[in-house]
């Protein structure tokens, strides 16, 4: 079993890159760090809730799931309900896989989690590109208006990136700059060839 971490700031293409890797690797499982949010605290609105600080993630739960999978056992990973901003009552049962892809901004922050990781990638984008992607995503997918998106970006996302996320790139085996017209699928192919070549333990589909 190989554990591959895909880290980087918001809207840098982590989930897309993880999906490209998963599509090309036989026997892979993606575990999103976003599944491990703690519940939103009572008494605050979503606009007041800082979901970009490391303390909102249950790293101990994630580590427990990873250890169970590595021991050859199935495990149940949480599901976060972004409508209620609470953990869903049901969990997703997953089984040991040849390759586990951890997708999330803080995939390289926690030292106990880093100890379990075999390979790691950090994705980064120019801030103007990142902000444009974030605005488009929040308006189109999350049905938010421009001003709240900008408020959250400057209040929470940008400070957290410089304080917590960017420093973790020193732990990455690969740093990928995802510019406006970067071909992430090609870069996923190159990562596989560079890191694993024709080894039998990481075969392409």
Secondary structure, DSSP 8 states (H G I E B T S, - for coil): -EEEEEEESTTSSHHHHHHHHHHHBSSEEEEEGGGGB----TT--GGG--TTSGGGB-HHHHHHHHHHHHTT--EEEEEEETTTTEEEEEEEEE---SEEEEESTTTTT-HHHHTT-SEEEEEE--HHHHHHHHHHHHHHTS---HHHHHHHIIIIIHHHIIIIIGGGGGG-SEEEE--TT--HHHHHHHHHHHHHTT-TTS-B-
